Amino acid sequence: MAKVKVTLAKSLIGKKPDHIATVKALGLKKIGSVVEHEATPQIRGMIEKVKYMVKIEEV
């Protein structure tokens, strides 16, 4: 299965609580932090919800 590399690009300050929770559930903590996940529908949905705050790369 394909993997996705997700990088937090924007601050969590002032964002909706459910968006903050989604970013933390993805494993991102600070701006610039990077995680890799399998590209499952659940992960894709989480990324779609907060796509304005993250950068996505196919690996």
C-alpha positions in Angstrom: 0.0 0.0 0.0 1.1 3.6 -0.7 2.5 5.8 2.0 2.0 9.5 2.6 4.4 11.9 4.3 2.5 14.6 6.2 4.2 17.8 7.4 2.6 20.4 9.7 3.0 23.7 7.9 0.8 26.1 9.9 0.3 26.8 13.6 -2.6 25.2 15.6 -3.2 28.5 17.5 -6.8 29.7 17.0 -7.9 26.6 15.1 -11.1 24.6 15.8 -10.6 22.1 18.6 -11.6 19.2 16.4 -9.0 20.2 13.8 -6.3 20.4 16.5 -7.3 17.0 17.7 -7.1 15.6 14.2 -3.6 17.0 13.7 -2.5 15.5 17.0 -4.1 12.2 16.1 -1.9 12.2 12.9 1.1 12.4 15.2 2.1 16.0 14.4 3.3 18.2 17.3 5.1 21.3 16.1 5.4 23.3 12.8 7.7 21.4 10.6 7.2 18.0 12.2 6.8 15.1 9.7 5.1 11.7 9.9 4.6 8.9 7.5 1.3 6.9 7.4 -0.2 4.2 5.2 -2.6 5.8 2.8 -5.8 4.3 4.2 -9.2 5.9 3.7 -9.2 6.9 7.4 -5.8 8.7 7.2 -6.9 10.3 3.9 -10.0 11.6 5.5 -8.1 13.1 8.4 -5.7 14.8 6.0 -8.6 16.1 3.9 -10.1 17.7 7.1 -6.9 19.7 7.9 -5.4 20.0 4.4 -5.1 23.8 4.8 -2.6 23.2 7.7 -0.5 20.4 6.2 1.7 19.5 3.2 1.3 16.1 1.7 3.8 14.0 -0.3 3.2 10.6 -1.8 6.1 8.2 -0.9 
